[in-house]
Amino acid sequence: MGFIKEFKEFAMKGNVMDMAVGVIIGGAFGKIVSSLVDDVLMPIVGKLTGGVDFTTLAVTLGEGDNAAKICYGNFIQNIIDFLIIAFCIFLMIKGMNKLNKKKAEEPAPAPEPSNEEKLLTEIRDLLAKK
């Protein structure tokens, strides 16, 4: 029973839950970027390269049933997916760092002086007037 309790404590920690949410959002974001690359960018790139459809680019090694097909067009498309996702993550992290930097630069408000400090300040001011 100790193992299950320990696993439950681990799974319910904030970092694990944050990571799970990040993975789910990341998966959805990956689908959006894949659609952007597949449906928007690659047709434009194909048009610029003379109508080449990258998903069909392949090299066939051998003949008949033993033929191996290397789909390097899909590989190129996946590289473009990765670069776009990496760029978007870079922009997000850069923005978060900028927000954190602004937050760190803001000076903390001075703490309210205690009654004793207020009294000492008044005494100092009275002595300075004499």
Secondary structure as GFF3:
##gff-version 3
##sequence-region A 1 130
A	DSSP	alpha_helix	2	11	.	.	.	ID=ss1
A	DSSP	alpha_helix	14	35	.	.	.	ID=ss2
A	DSSP	pi_helix	36	41	.	.	.	ID=ss3
A	DSSP	alpha_helix	42	48	.	.	.	ID=ss4
A	DSSP	three_ten_helix	54	56	.	.	.	ID=ss5
A	DSSP	beta_strand	59	61	.	.	.	ID=ss6
A	DSSP	three_ten_helix	64	66	.	.	.	ID=ss7
A	DSSP	beta_strand	68	70	.	.	.	ID=ss8
A	DSSP	alpha_helix	72	105	.	.	.	ID=ss9
A	DSSP	alpha_helix	115	129	.	.	.	ID=ss10
###
